[in-house]
Amino acid sequence: MKNLFGGSMQVEDHVQNTYKSLRLGLAVLAIALPVLLYGIGKGLYGLELQRSMSAYFFAATARQCSLFPLRTVFVGVLCAISVGLYLYKGFSWQENLALNAAGIFGTCVALFPERLDPDDARLVGLFRACPDLVAVAAAQQGAMPVHFLAAGAMFACLAYVAIFRAKDTLQYLPLEKTDDARERRKRRYARTYRALGGLMVAFPLVGLVLSWVMGQRYAAVFFVEAAGIWTFGAYWIVKSKEMARSTKGERQVAEKMTADKGLADAHATPSASPVFGHETS
């Protein structure tokens, strides 16, 4: 198999590089999303920092009401992240199911905007600039808050993967100079994954509390949401670093996991009953 520059590449190496690129792509998209929303909104469209990342879905000045310029960035990047999560195959059926669910929930976050309250004094300026949004806000009342429920479910799935499933591959880390050194490295990775998973739970909860207490009048919720999605990006960077420690990456880990599963299945299979009148060797 030839690579882009004409050199030879094993199929296994190609698959490994694809996995690595997918993980790093998820990290880059997650880290870039808050930066793109603020940078493009402020630099190109003159929009002030919004109270949350979700608020960029409807962010606009009076001349931009037919465009909502940051909607494309918000929806596009979230959909790209969601597709990546769905396509990434975990090392266990539990991890794979959680990642698939996170991808589906992420798509819902992108496609179902946050609800606008027609009586919210904080939105007077937006409603004045874009009067048509008053009707949108009225139509949303009484509807299920899909956006917020899906966001919470997405981060819950990702936290589950980080806390409970990321450690599945730690037993396949390569040998160190001593067994003790290898165990210390495993414990460091396990602690890191638990910490990242905990932050994936904590940041959305903090954002929810701030939105209640502060009424989202300030940009604090935006920064809390940014921290949450950056934590998600950090997880994929750490996971890539862990997998890279194996000389053959996913290939070597998968081979070892398959061998262990085969051994476990062999032990779980009951021995064949001896035939009457014959001795078994």
Backbone torsions as a table, in degrees:
resi	resn	phi	psi	omega
1	MET	NA	133.9	-178.5
2	LYS	-97.1	142.4	173.8
3	ASN	-89.7	-175.5	-175.6
4	LEU	-62.4	-24.2	-176.5
5	PHE	-102.4	13.0	174.7
6	GLY	90.1	-6.1	179.9
7	GLY	-79.9	162.2	-179.4
8	SER	-81.5	148.8	179.6
9	MET	-146.6	129.6	176.1
10	GLN	-68.9	149.6	179.1
11	VAL	-58.6	-40.5	179.7
12	GLU	-61.6	-39.3	177.9
13	ASP	-66.3	-37.1	178.8
14	HIS	-63.4	-43.9	178.8
15	VAL	-63.9	-43.2	179.5
16	GLN	-60.9	-44.9	180.0
17	ASN	-65.5	-32.5	177.2
18	THR	-65.1	-44.9	177.1
19	TYR	-60.3	-45.6	-179.1
20	LYS	-61.8	-44.1	179.9
21	SER	-63.9	-37.7	179.7
22	LEU	-65.6	-43.9	179.0
23	ARG	-62.9	-48.2	-178.8
24	LEU	-67.4	-32.2	176.0
25	GLY	-63.5	-41.4	176.4
26	LEU	-61.4	-42.3	-179.9
27	ALA	-63.9	-45.8	-178.0
28	VAL	-63.5	-44.8	179.8
29	LEU	-61.8	-42.7	-179.4
30	ALA	-65.0	-44.4	-179.2
31	ILE	-67.8	-34.4	-175.1
32	ALA	-78.6	-26.6	-171.9
33	LEU	-55.7	-54.1	179.5
34	PRO	-62.1	-36.7	-179.5
35	VAL	-65.7	-42.7	179.5
36	LEU	-65.5	-42.4	-178.7
37	LEU	-60.5	-49.7	-179.1
38	TYR	-71.9	-46.0	-175.3
39	GLY	-62.6	-49.4	-179.9
40	ILE	-69.4	-41.2	-179.5
41	GLY	-61.3	-44.8	-178.6
42	LYS	-77.9	-46.7	-173.2
43	GLY	-72.5	-40.6	-174.8
44	LEU	-98.7	-29.4	-172.1
45	TYR	-120.5	-0.4	176.4
46	GLY	67.7	26.2	-179.8
47	LEU	-88.3	136.7	175.9
48	GLU	-73.1	160.9	177.0
49	LEU	-57.4	126.4	-177.2
50	GLN	-81.6	164.1	-175.8
51	ARG	-69.9	-19.9	177.7
52	SER	-157.2	165.9	176.5
53	MET	-66.0	-36.9	179.5
54	SER	-62.6	-28.7	-178.6
55	ALA	-66.0	-19.1	179.2
56	TYR	-69.0	-14.2	177.5
57	PHE	-61.0	-38.5	-178.9
58	PHE	-110.3	9.8	-177.4
59	ALA	-67.5	128.9	-179.1
60	ALA	-170.0	154.7	168.4
61	THR	-97.2	177.6	-176.3
62	ALA	-59.1	-30.9	-178.3
63	ARG	-84.8	-3.4	-174.1
64	GLN	-116.3	12.4	-173.2
65	CYS	-67.3	-23.9	177.3
66	SER	-88.5	-3.2	-174.1
67	LEU	-115.0	-43.3	-172.2
68	PHE	43.1	70.9	-164.1
69	PRO	-60.0	-28.2	-177.7
70	LEU	-88.8	-4.5	179.9
71	ARG	-61.3	-41.0	-179.1
72	THR	-61.6	-43.0	179.8
73	VAL	-65.2	-48.1	-177.8
74	PHE	-60.1	-51.7	-177.6
75	VAL	-69.5	-43.2	-176.2
76	GLY	-63.3	-47.5	-178.9
77	VAL	-67.4	-42.1	178.9
78	LEU	-63.8	-39.1	177.3
79	CYS	-66.1	-38.7	178.0
80	ALA	-63.3	-43.7	177.0
81	ILE	-61.8	-43.4	-177.4
82	SER	-64.6	-42.2	177.9
83	VAL	-63.8	-41.1	178.0
84	GLY	-61.0	-41.6	178.3
85	LEU	-63.7	-39.4	-179.5
86	TYR	-69.1	-39.0	-177.3
87	LEU	-76.0	-25.6	-179.0
88	TYR	-71.1	126.0	-178.3
89	LYS	-98.3	121.2	-179.3
90	GLY	-73.4	170.9	-178.1
91	PHE	-88.2	2.4	173.7
92	SER	-146.7	161.1	-179.3
93	TRP	-66.5	-29.5	178.8
94	GLN	-66.6	-46.2	178.4
95	GLU	-63.1	-42.1	-178.8
96	ASN	-63.4	-42.0	179.0
97	LEU	-63.9	-42.7	-179.7
98	ALA	-65.2	-40.5	178.9
99	LEU	-67.9	-40.0	176.4
100	ASN	-61.2	-44.7	179.0
101	ALA	-63.0	-41.5	178.2
102	ALA	-60.2	-39.6	178.3
103	GLY	-64.1	-40.9	178.9
104	ILE	-67.4	-45.0	178.6
105	PHE	-63.3	-38.5	179.0
106	GLY	-62.6	-38.4	176.4
107	THR	-63.0	-38.7	177.6
108	CYS	-64.7	-39.1	176.8
109	VAL	-58.9	-40.6	-177.4
110	ALA	-72.2	-40.2	-170.6
111	LEU	-91.0	-20.4	177.8
112	PHE	-108.1	105.5	-176.2
113	PRO	-69.8	162.7	176.2
114	GLU	-64.4	153.6	-178.6
115	ARG	-78.8	139.1	176.3
116	LEU	-100.7	132.8	179.0
117	ASP	-94.9	116.0	-177.9
118	PRO	-63.8	-18.8	179.5
119	ASP	-98.6	6.4	-177.5
120	ASP	-78.8	116.0	-178.1
121	ALA	-64.2	-23.7	-178.8
122	ARG	-71.1	-18.6	-176.6
123	LEU	-100.9	8.8	-178.8
124	VAL	-58.2	-43.9	-179.3
125	GLY	-62.6	-42.0	178.9
126	LEU	-66.1	-42.5	179.8
127	PHE	-66.9	-33.1	177.7
128	ARG	-68.8	-39.6	179.8
129	ALA	-72.2	-37.1	-176.6
130	CYS	-128.3	81.0	-175.1
131	PRO	-57.3	-29.0	-178.6
132	ASP	-62.7	-21.7	-179.7
133	LEU	-70.6	-19.1	176.4
134	VAL	-62.0	-42.5	178.1
135	ALA	-68.0	-36.9	177.5
136	VAL	-62.3	-45.2	-179.9
137	ALA	-62.5	-41.2	179.7
138	ALA	-64.5	-38.5	-179.5
139	ALA	-69.2	-25.9	-178.5
140	GLN	-78.9	-17.9	-175.2
141	GLN	-65.2	134.7	-179.3
142	GLY	85.8	-11.3	178.8
143	ALA	-78.8	154.6	178.7
144	MET	-64.2	135.0	179.7
145	PRO	-75.9	70.1	-175.4
146	VAL	-57.9	-40.2	-176.1
147	HIS	-57.7	-51.5	-175.4
148	PHE	-73.7	-38.4	178.0
149	LEU	-64.0	-41.9	-179.9
150	ALA	-67.5	-38.3	178.3
151	ALA	-62.6	-44.3	178.1
152	GLY	-63.2	-42.7	179.8
153	ALA	-66.1	-37.6	178.8
154	MET	-61.7	-48.9	-179.3
155	PHE	-67.9	-30.3	176.9
156	ALA	-65.8	-42.0	177.7
157	CYS	-63.3	-42.9	-179.3
158	LEU	-68.2	-37.7	177.1
159	ALA	-64.0	-40.3	177.5
160	TYR	-59.4	-45.0	179.6
161	VAL	-61.1	-45.7	-176.7
162	ALA	-66.5	-41.3	-174.1
163	ILE	-81.3	-43.0	-169.8
164	PHE	-107.4	-23.1	-173.6
165	ARG	-112.6	-24.2	-177.8
166	ALA	-61.7	-27.9	-177.9
167	LYS	-76.7	-7.9	-178.0
168	ASP	-57.3	-31.9	-175.8
169	THR	-93.8	-4.4	-174.5
170	LEU	-66.7	-30.3	-179.7
171	GLN	-69.3	-9.4	-179.8
172	TYR	-103.5	12.2	173.9
173	LEU	-60.4	145.6	-178.7
174	PRO	-65.6	161.2	179.7
175	LEU	-65.5	142.4	174.1
176	GLU	-100.0	-172.8	178.6
177	LYS	-61.4	-34.4	177.9
178	THR	-136.2	157.4	176.7
179	ASP	-62.1	-35.0	-179.2
180	ASP	-64.2	-40.2	178.6
181	ALA	-64.4	-38.5	178.7
182	ARG	-65.9	-41.8	178.8
183	GLU	-64.8	-37.9	177.9
184	ARG	-64.1	-40.3	178.8
185	ARG	-65.2	-41.8	177.9
186	LYS	-59.7	-43.4	-179.8
187	ARG	-65.7	-37.1	178.9
188	ARG	-63.7	-45.1	178.0
189	TYR	-62.9	-43.5	-179.4
190	ALA	-60.9	-43.4	178.1
191	ARG	-63.7	-40.6	179.8
192	THR	-63.0	-44.5	179.9
193	TYR	-64.4	-40.9	178.1
194	ARG	-63.8	-40.1	179.6
195	ALA	-65.2	-43.8	179.7
196	LEU	-65.2	-40.8	177.5
197	GLY	-63.5	-41.0	177.6
198	GLY	-62.3	-39.9	178.6
199	LEU	-67.9	-32.1	176.9
200	MET	-65.2	-27.2	174.7
201	VAL	-83.2	-42.1	-172.9
202	ALA	-67.9	-45.4	-174.7
203	PHE	-61.9	-45.5	176.1
204	PRO	-61.6	-36.5	178.6
205	LEU	-67.2	-41.6	177.0
206	VAL	-62.7	-41.8	177.9
207	GLY	-61.8	-39.1	178.6
208	LEU	-65.4	-43.5	179.1
209	VAL	-63.5	-44.3	179.8
210	LEU	-62.0	-37.9	179.9
211	SER	-65.8	-31.2	176.7
212	TRP	-75.5	-46.6	-174.8
213	VAL	-72.6	-46.0	-175.4
214	MET	-96.1	-7.2	179.8
215	GLY	64.9	20.0	-179.0
216	GLN	55.9	30.1	178.8
217	ARG	-75.5	-20.9	-177.9
218	TYR	-118.8	173.9	-175.7
219	ALA	-85.8	9.3	-178.1
220	ALA	-58.1	-39.7	-179.2
221	VAL	-63.1	-37.5	177.9
222	PHE	-57.9	-46.0	-177.5
223	PHE	-70.2	-33.9	176.3
224	VAL	-66.4	-43.4	177.1
225	GLU	-63.3	-39.9	178.0
226	ALA	-61.8	-42.4	178.2
227	ALA	-61.7	-38.7	179.3
228	GLY	-64.0	-45.3	-178.1
229	ILE	-75.2	-28.0	173.8
230	TRP	-68.7	-33.8	174.9
231	THR	-62.7	-40.7	174.8
232	PHE	-58.6	-44.0	177.5
233	GLY	-63.7	-39.1	179.9
234	ALA	-63.3	-36.4	178.9
235	TYR	-58.0	-45.2	-177.0
236	TRP	-70.7	-29.6	175.2
237	ILE	-67.2	-45.5	179.4
238	VAL	-64.0	-40.8	179.8
239	LYS	-62.7	-40.8	177.5
240	SER	-63.8	-39.7	178.4
241	LYS	-64.5	-41.2	178.5
242	GLU	-62.3	-48.5	-177.5
243	MET	-65.1	-31.2	-179.5
244	ALA	-69.1	-17.3	179.5
245	ARG	-68.9	-26.7	172.7
246	SER	-76.6	136.0	-173.5
247	THR	-61.1	-25.5	179.8
248	LYS	-119.8	17.4	174.3
249	GLY	56.9	-135.5	-177.9
250	GLU	-56.2	-34.8	-177.2
251	ARG	-60.2	-48.3	-178.4
252	GLN	-67.1	-42.9	179.4
253	VAL	-62.5	-45.1	-179.3
254	ALA	-62.4	-40.4	179.0
255	GLU	-61.4	-44.3	-179.2
256	LYS	-67.9	-40.7	179.1
257	MET	-64.9	-39.7	179.0
258	THR	-64.4	-42.1	178.7
259	ALA	-63.1	-42.7	179.1
260	ASP	-64.5	-40.6	179.5
261	LYS	-65.0	-41.5	178.1
262	GLY	-62.0	-39.8	178.2
263	LEU	-66.0	-42.0	178.7
264	ALA	-64.6	-40.7	178.5
265	ASP	-64.4	-37.9	179.9
266	ALA	-64.6	-39.9	179.3
267	HIS	-70.4	-30.7	-178.4
268	ALA	-78.9	-20.0	-179.0
269	THR	-78.1	123.7	-179.8
270	PRO	-65.6	145.9	-179.9
271	SER	-65.3	148.5	179.9
272	ALA	-66.3	140.0	180.0
273	SER	-70.4	137.4	-179.6
274	PRO	-67.3	146.6	178.5
275	VAL	-75.8	136.5	-176.4
276	PHE	-60.7	130.3	177.0
277	GLY	91.4	-1.0	179.4
278	HIS	-129.2	146.9	177.3
279	GLU	-94.4	143.7	175.6
280	THR	-89.6	145.9	-179.2
281	SER	-82.2	NA	NA
